Amino acid sequence: MAKATAADVLVETLIRWNVDTVFGIPGDGINGIIESLRVRQDKLRFIQVRHEEAAAFNACAYAKWTGRLGVCLATSGPGGIHLLNGLYDAKLDGAPVLAITGLQFHDLLQTHTQQDVELDKLFMDVAVFNSRIMGGHHVENTIELACRTALSRRGVAHVTMPVDLQSQPVSADPRSKRNVPQHVSNEMTWLVAMPRDSQLHEAAEILNSGKKTAILAGQGALSASEELLKVAELLAAPIVKPLLGKGVVPDDSPYTTGGIGLLGTRPSQEALESCDTLLIVGSSFPYLEFYPRPGSARAVQIDADPTRIGLRYPVEAGLVGDAARVLRELLPKLKKRDDRSFLEQAQKGMTEWNELMDERGTRMDKPMKPQVVAHELNKLVSDDAIIATDSGTVTTWIARHLKHRGNMKFSCSGNLATMACGLPYAIAAAVVYPERQVIAFVGDGALTMLIGELATCVKYDLNVKVVVIKNNSLGQIKWEQMVFLGNPEYVCDLQPVDFATVAKGFGVASFSVDDPAQCGDVLRQALAARGPALVEATVDTHEPPMPPKATLRQVSHFAQSLARGTPERSRIAWTVASDTVRELV
């Protein structure tokens, strides 16, 4: 019987930590690990991707969809370098991920050998745990701690191992006297923090003192839906949802005003502008300009991470702990508010907002409006669908027109806001939940970055439906140049790609639509297709992602950008003007 190698110990340790999936690409810097995975493929599956960046996105999304540890694997040098963008996505959104990389031969490092990149040094900023394995008896200790740290600190752990050590029998590495065999454990214990009763009373006093309370609930509150709704009912408080918190409560709940920010709703923005008390639950929503003006509202914040308390808004009471548990303790101390006018005003605003979204989503103009695609898709997705989106104008369309309901899951790159994550996120979902409807709602600019992952969908026969909004433009950047800076649009137009034809080349069923009257039927056909499918939806390149409330400064900048020579300014002005007129009439 072959002697256990260092790589064998690595893989066995992962299995003990209930890791069942590793995303990556084989390479000569990780051949020992790949061999150990091969002989244990009945216990741990390896999903081969086409770019290491996608593997890191896969691992991040796996962690988001399941709450478990996501794992990715890359070879030495360029393979490990390619992981970084996806790992920063995990870091910034608090997803537990373990990245395993290879190094070149241990006795040739720092001698200008091939792929001589010290990845542990490169990963210093992205990782909460970062270690180079020094020998066979170092593996178990290191991997155990890496898994534990990634999960407990909800971040990225990185372990790198020289390629020659991977295949070396553990017995060939002398164990130090202090390194006692089997001194580590895979037992995972979670910190259960709860505020003192006096802190809960202080928080309740602040919230009870208000007349117009708003609740800002992010991804840290995804498991506290029932408790949030009870608080909202007691305090007559609208629930405002940053994008990663879209699933906190259903979008049709009378207690929510939907999203916030540039892709949010007008009632959400008005609720935060006019509230006198603010309850922040599991959110570090980064856009400070959308919070109440400091000093205008008294605030209470609940977060599992004490370093997040008071990070975005000056709070008077901070409660550290799991959102659902803390809210359950807080609820008995809250008084039912008789004056429901603040909530009723928000509900009236949401009725008007939903009517506006319906008007935008049912337009029969040509070129087809992108909102129509999201609106029609919303009518077809199942109540347990998993939807991943990308960064760009597509984020606005899906955020506003997808009505989160039932057991749906929704995610995207929240704080990094990176392009190219949508398809890898969907792939991870389809790997974990093969029986559920999985949709990637992406833009043409983002899809082209990692379009090779369509091959991954075909290779593993994944039930991923890709809806690509084709406007032949980096639309979000285009409108930021014009509306935020007053600059003419520059270098944002994209060379058109025939995505339907490209998808067929990968073996993916493909569909095309540019007629709003046929959009629903085409989407229905694609969703009914077996296996991976792609819908190319060609839309109006000049349709702007209008903010919920345009400021005079934004209007002024837009006018300046047109006057200073934005290409096709007449068509852009006509599109914006016609949209505005339709909504006023």
Summary of the structure (lengths in Angstrom):
residues: 585
radius of gyration: 25.3
end to end distance: 80.8
largest distance: 82.2
contacts: 2149
relative contact order: 0.09
helix: 44%
strand: 16%
